[in-house]
């Protein structure tokens, strides 16, 4: 997936809700891919919060 010249790298996660997560730190965007295939994008997501989120492995 790309966003106007930005590459989004998906990281697989073990979760009953999500299949993967991606973070675009330069834009503070968090992407979550749900088991259903839906992708949600969260705006203004701080890098430190992403680190905490991913460290918890959902």
C-alpha positions as CSV (number, residue, x, y, z in Angstrom):
1,X,0.0,0.0,0.0
2,X,1.3,3.5,-0.8
3,X,0.2,6.9,0.1
4,X,1.2,9.5,-2.5
5,X,4.8,8.6,-2.7
6,X,5.0,7.0,0.8
7,X,5.5,3.3,1.3
8,X,3.6,1.6,4.1
9,X,5.3,-1.6,5.4
10,X,2.9,-4.0,7.0
11,X,4.0,-5.9,10.1
12,X,2.1,-9.1,10.8
13,X,0.7,-9.3,14.3
14,X,-0.8,-12.2,16.3
15,X,-4.2,-11.1,17.3
16,X,-7.8,-12.3,17.2
17,X,-8.7,-8.8,15.9
18,X,-5.9,-7.6,13.6
19,X,-3.7,-9.3,11.0
20,X,-1.2,-6.5,10.5
21,X,-0.2,-3.0,11.5
22,X,1.7,-0.3,9.7
23,X,3.0,3.1,10.8
24,X,4.1,6.1,8.7
25,X,6.1,8.1,11.3
26,X,6.6,11.1,9.0
27,X,2.9,11.6,8.8
28,X,1.9,10.1,12.2
29,X,-0.5,7.7,10.5
30,X,-1.3,4.3,12.0
31,X,-2.9,1.6,9.8
32,X,-4.6,-1.5,11.2
33,X,-5.7,-4.4,9.0
34,X,-8.5,-6.3,10.7
35,X,-9.3,-10.0,10.3
36,X,-12.3,-9.0,8.1
37,X,-9.8,-7.4,5.6
38,X,-10.9,-3.9,6.5
39,X,-8.2,-1.3,6.9
40,X,-8.5,1.6,9.4
41,X,-6.3,4.6,9.3
42,X,-5.7,6.7,12.5
43,X,-4.5,10.3,12.2
44,X,-2.1,12.1,14.6
45,X,-0.9,8.9,16.2
46,X,2.4,9.8,18.0
47,X,5.5,7.6,17.4
48,X,5.9,6.9,21.1
49,X,2.3,5.6,21.3
50,X,3.0,3.4,18.3
51,X,6.0,1.9,20.0
52,X,3.9,1.2,23.2
53,X,1.1,-0.2,21.1
54,X,3.5,-2.6,19.2
55,X,5.5,-3.5,22.3
56,X,2.3,-4.8,23.8
57,X,1.7,-6.9,20.7
58,X,-2.0,-6.0,21.0
